[in-house]
Amino acid sequence: MRYLKTTTTIQILKSTIGNPLTRKLLTGFGYCETCSKNRIEVALELYTGIRKDACFKCKLAEKTIRGILKTGSKAFGVDSEAFKDQFKNPSWRKGLANVLTGIAHFGIQRPFISGAPFLVVWDITYACNLKCKHCYASAGKSLEDELTTEEAKQVIDKLDRASVPIIAFSGGEPLVRKDIFKLTKYAYDKGIYVAVATNATLITKEKAREMKEAGIRFTQISLDGATAETHDSFRGINGVYEKTVQGIKNCVNEGFFVNIAATATKYNYEEIPKIIDLCEEFGVNWFMLYNFVPTGRGEFITKNDLTPSEREKVLNDLWQKLKGGGKVNVLSTAPQFARVALEAEVGKNEKTVPTHFANPSLSEKLVNLAEFIGGCGCGRFYCAIRPNGNIEPCVFFPLTVGNIKEDDFEELWINNPILKDLRNKDILEGKCSKCDYRYYCGGCRARAYGYTGNYLGPDPGCVKNAKIN
């Protein structure tokens, strides 16, 4: 039996935004060559008053978008003027264009599929100043075929055209790439929200200011231990803990949105509560617990992966931290976190349902929206780009589905057969296929692929699959 029945809100969305006529209208919008932007983005600029004029078709699109926002604000009980105010932010406009394009192509389904990745994690270089034991990229030296500055700008143009709202520059260590600030500023100037995933050892006060001037607004910083001994052991070089901590403090002081990330293994999982305490002390915004996936150099410490029962304990501890009301928002890339939360809150009128990007508190009648958001988002909500332009479902999932230089990115996102498989929770295998929580969770597809070679197979990290380990 399903955990919850389809809500009235989902039915409203299907009958309004998701009806065949509206979907056909939205499909016809696309990119406007006259206004040099996605037509939905242009319509939103007209709607919010940012833009005063546009081509005839974009003006017509604005009337459609106005009606959709009116319907959406009623469905979710949000003030229409607050809606309008929110979409003065360019990355929010891209985000809505992305959502509506997804509905146009895929309809209202569980889980939701965006019209382009909401987030692209881009390994901009494999050069790195550290030697982390668990590095998914086996980073160290740059590749011979890494994209040039001009090629990288062309990639940003493609992502902008597809209305990708967020780019996270990663690596390797992105800050060692000489043109990184040219690229982050280029993306920022196009209205894209720019993040950087970094080890923070190079972030002095001066570097932090330079990063802010270059359009970076979000920093994800790896901290894999609450002590220098643990962190330095992970990072492969003695003395980096103090540099990392100072880099975190410099980012907080410069006003970045700061996310501290830790990968859970047998080396450090008992220190995770203390790492969260440090996050509180440093004044960061998020703590993100990463699900260990055996790829890259990580393959060599597979024996130090958590058992399903250890992972369950970690997620329950994480849940207690989240509900404890601290200043730091606690998240995890382990899709089982949503299932742990729902099991803990059975019978409550309002439930907190963790996702990769937020922990929304939803009333009983709206909790099924978490199925709409879905669990594992690889190839559905986000994707990865390697330094040479290869496209993969996520950074922990070394299965190339195309190349950003050679392929039509928008067409690939919509029609690639591997991505289609990953989006369909009804074709999962093993216990994941029958799990009541498969739309909230769906298991980590990268872990299934890393351990079994079958991306539709059961996730061996879940207690419900403990017998397959």
Residue pairs with C-beta under 8 A, 6 or more apart in sequence:
1 436
2 436
3 342
3 436
3 437
3 440
4 364
4 367
4 368
4 371
5 368
6 368
7 365
7 366
7 367
7 368
7 369
8 365
9 75
9 76
9 365
9 366
9 368
9 369
10 108
10 368
10 369
10 372
12 71
12 75
13 75
13 108
14 107
14 108
16 22
16 68
16 71
16 75
17 68
17 71
17 72
17 100
17 103
17 108
18 103
18 107
18 108
22 64
22 68
23 103
23 104
23 107
24 104
25 64
26 40
26 64
26 100
26 101
26 103
26 104
27 104
27 105
29 38
29 39
29 40
29 43
29 61
29 101
29 104
30 38
30 39
31 37
31 38
31 39
31 161
32 38
32 39
32 42
32 54
32 55
32 57
32 58
34 55
34 57
34 58
35 42
35 54
35 55
35 58
37 45
38 94
38 97
38 101
38 161
38 163
39 57
39 58
39 61
40 61
40 65
40 93
40 96
40 97
40 100
40 101
40 163
41 93
41 94
41 97
41 163
41 191
42 51
42 54
42 58
42 61
42 62
43 54
43 58
43 61
43 62
43 64
43 65
44 62
44 65
44 87
44 93
44 96
44 97
45 51
45 54
45 93
46 54
46 58
46 59
46 62
47 62
47 65
47 66
47 69
47 84
47 87
48 84
48 85
48 87
48 88
50 88
54 62
65 100
68 100
69 80
69 83
69 84
70 80
72 78
72 83
73 79
73 80
73 82
73 83
86 92
87 93
87 96
90 191
90 192
91 165
91 166
91 191
91 192
91 193
92 165
93 191
94 163
94 164
94 165
94 191
94 192
95 118
95 163
95 165
97 115
97 163
98 114
98 115
98 116
98 118
98 163
98 164
98 165
99 112
99 114
99 115
100 115
101 114
101 115
101 116
101 163
102 112
102 113
102 114
102 115
102 116
103 115
104 115
105 113
105 115
105 414
106 112
106 113
106 115
108 372
110 371
110 372
110 374
110 425
110 439
111 371
111 372
111 373
111 374
111 375
111 377
111 380
111 423
111 425
111 439
111 442
112 372
112 373
112 374
112 380
112 381
113 380
113 381
113 423
114 380
114 381
115 162
115 163
115 413
115 414
116 159
116 162
116 163
116 164
116 409
116 410
116 413
117 162
117 164
117 381
117 382
117 383
117 413
118 164
118 165
118 166
118 377
118 381
118 382
119 164
119 165
119 166
119 167
119 168
119 357
119 381
119 382
120 159
120 164
120 166
120 167
120 168
120 382
120 383
120 384
120 385
121 168
121 170
121 197
121 382
121 383
121 384
121 385
121 394
121 395
122 155
122 167
122 168
122 169
122 170
122 384
122 385
123 137
123 170
123 171
123 172
123 384
123 385
123 386
123 387
123 395
124 146
124 147
124 152
124 169
124 170
124 171
124 172
124 174
124 177
124 180
124 183
124 387
125 142
125 143
125 146
125 171
125 172
125 173
125 174
125 176
125 177
125 387
126 137
126 138
126 139
126 140
126 141
126 142
126 143
126 146
126 171
126 172
126 387
127 139
127 140
127 141
127 142
127 171
127 172
127 173
127 176
127 177
128 135
128 139
128 140
128 171
128 172
128 173
128 176
128 199
129 173
129 176
129 199
129 201
129 202
130 173
130 199
130 201
130 235
130 236
130 237
130 240
131 140
131 235
131 236
131 237
132 139
132 199
132 222
132 234
132 235
132 236
132 297
133 233
133 234
133 236
133 297
133 298
133 300
133 301
134 224
134 234
134 263
134 265
134 292
134 296
134 297
134 298
134 301
135 296
135 297
135 298
136 293
136 295
136 296
136 297
136 298
136 395
136 396
137 171
137 172
137 296
137 395
138 296
138 297
139 171
139 172
139 173
139 296
142 172
142 177
142 387
143 387
143 388
145 387
145 388
146 387
146 388
147 155
147 387
147 388
147 389
147 405
149 179
149 182
149 183
151 389
151 405
152 179
152 183
153 183
153 186
154 405
155 385
155 389
155 404
155 405
156 167
156 183
156 186
156 187
156 190
156 192
158 404
158 409
159 167
159 187
159 192
159 409
160 187
160 190
160 191
160 192
161 410
162 409
162 410
162 413
164 192
165 192
165 193
166 192
166 193
166 194
166 195
167 187
167 192
167 193
167 194
167 195
168 195
168 196
168 197
168 218
168 220
169 180
169 183
169 184
169 194
169 195
169 196
169 197
170 196
170 197
170 395
171 177
171 197
172 387
173 198
173 199
173 202
174 180
174 196
174 197
174 198
175 196
175 198
175 202
175 203
175 207
176 202
180 214
181 210
181 211
181 213
181 214
182 214
184 194
184 196
184 211
184 214
184 215
184 216
185 213
185 214
185 215
187 194
187 215
188 194
188 214
188 215
188 216
188 217
189 215
193 217
193 218
194 215
194 216
194 217
194 218
195 216
195 217
195 218
195 219
195 220
196 211
196 216
196 218
196 219
196 220
197 219
197 220
197 222
197 261
198 219
198 220
198 221
198 222
198 247
199 221
199 222
199 235
199 240
199 244
199 247
200 219
200 221
200 222
200 243
200 244
200 246
200 247
200 248
200 250
200 251
201 240
201 243
201 244
201 247
202 247
203 211
203 219
203 246
203 247
203 250
203 251
204 247
204 250
205 250
205 253
205 254
207 250
208 250
208 251
208 253
208 254
208 256
209 254
211 219
211 254
211 256
212 254
212 255
212 256
216 256
217 256
217 257
218 256
218 257
218 258
218 259
219 251
219 256
219 257
219 258
219 259
220 259
220 260
220 261
220 288
221 244
221 247
221 248
221 251
221 258
221 259
221 260
221 261
222 235
222 244
222 260
222 261
222 262
222 263
223 231
223 244
223 245
223 248
223 260
223 261
223 262
223 275
223 278
224 230
224 231
224 234
224 235
224 262
224 263
224 267
224 268
225 231
225 232
225 233
225 234
225 241
225 262
225 267
225 268
225 271
225 275
226 271
226 274
226 275
226 277
226 278
227 241
227 271
228 239
228 241
228 242
230 267
230 268
230 271
231 240
231 241
231 244
232 238
232 239
232 240
232 241
233 267
234 263
234 267
234 268
235 241
235 244
245 282
248 258
248 260
248 282
248 284
249 282
251 258
252 258
252 282
252 283
252 284
257 285
257 286
258 282
258 284
258 285
258 286
259 284
259 285
259 286
259 287
259 288
260 275
260 278
260 279
260 282
260 284
260 286
260 287
260 288
261 287
261 288
261 289
261 290
262 268
262 272
262 275
262 287
262 288
262 289
262 290
263 289
263 290
263 291
263 292
264 272
264 289
264 290
264 291
264 292
264 306
264 311
264 314
265 292
265 301
265 304
265 305
265 306
266 304
266 305
266 306
266 310
267 301
267 304
268 275
269 306
269 310
269 314
272 289
272 314
272 317
272 318
273 317
273 321
275 287
276 287
276 321
276 326
276 328
276 330
279 286
279 287
279 328
280 326
280 327
280 328
283 327
284 328
285 328
285 329
286 328
286 329
286 330
286 331
287 321
287 328
287 329
287 330
287 331
288 331
288 332
288 333
289 314
289 318
289 330
289 331
289 332
289 333
289 334
290 332
290 333
291 332
291 333
291 334
291 444
291 447
291 461
292 298
292 305
292 306
293 396
293 397
293 444
293 446
293 447
293 450
294 301
294 302
294 305
294 447
294 450
294 451
295 396
295 397
295 398
295 446
295 450
296 398
305 461
306 314
306 461
307 466
307 469
308 460
308 461
308 462
308 463
308 465
308 466
308 469
309 463
309 466
311 334
311 336
311 461
311 462
311 463
312 336
312 340
312 463
315 332
315 334
315 336
315 337
315 340
316 340
316 344
318 330
318 332
318 337
319 337
319 340
319 341
319 344
319 354
321 330
322 329
322 330
322 341
322 352
322 354
322 359
323 352
329 358
329 359
330 359
331 337
331 354
331 355
331 356
331 357
331 358
331 359
332 354
333 356
333 444
334 444
334 461
335 375
335 376
335 440
335 441
335 442
335 443
335 444
335 459
336 441
336 443
336 459
336 461
336 462
337 354
338 353
338 354
338 355
338 370
338 375
338 437
338 440
338 441
339 437
339 440
339 441
341 351
341 352
341 353
341 354
342 351
342 353
342 367
342 370
342 437
342 440
345 351
345 352
349 363
349 364
350 361
350 362
350 363
350 364
351 361
351 362
351 364
351 367
352 359
352 360
352 361
352 362
353 359
353 360
353 361
353 362
353 367
353 370
353 440
355 370
355 373
355 374
355 375
356 377
356 381
360 369
360 370
362 369
362 370
370 440
371 439
371 440
374 380
374 381
374 425
374 439
374 440
374 442
375 437
375 439
375 440
375 441
375 442
375 443
376 422
376 441
376 442
376 443
376 444
376 445
377 394
378 393
378 394
378 397
378 422
378 445
378 446
379 393
379 394
379 397
379 401
379 416
379 418
379 419
379 422
379 423
379 445
380 419
380 422
380 423
382 394
383 391
383 392
383 393
383 394
383 413
383 419
384 391
384 392
384 393
384 394
384 395
384 397
385 391
385 392
385 404
386 392
388 403
389 403
389 404
389 405
389 406
390 400
390 402
390 403
390 404
391 400
391 401
391 402
391 403
391 404
391 407
391 409
391 412
392 398
392 399
392 400
392 401
393 399
393 401
393 418
393 419
393 422
393 445
393 446
393 455
394 446
396 446
396 447
396 450
397 445
397 446
397 449
397 450
397 455
399 418
399 449
399 455
401 412
401 416
401 418
401 419
402 409
402 412
402 416
412 419
413 419
418 455
421 427
421 455
421 456
422 445
422 455
425 438
425 439
425 442
426 433
427 433
427 456
428 438
428 442
428 443
428 456
428 458
429 454
429 456
429 457
429 458
430 457
430 458
430 465
430 468
431 458
431 462
431 464
431 465
432 438
432 442
432 443
432 448
432 457
432 458
432 459
432 462
432 465
435 441
435 464
441 462
443 458
443 459
443 461
443 462
443 465
444 459
444 461
445 455
445 456
445 459
446 455
447 459
447 460
447 461
448 454
448 455
448 456
448 457
448 458
448 459
448 460
449 455
449 457
451 460
452 460
458 465
458 468
459 465
460 468
460 469
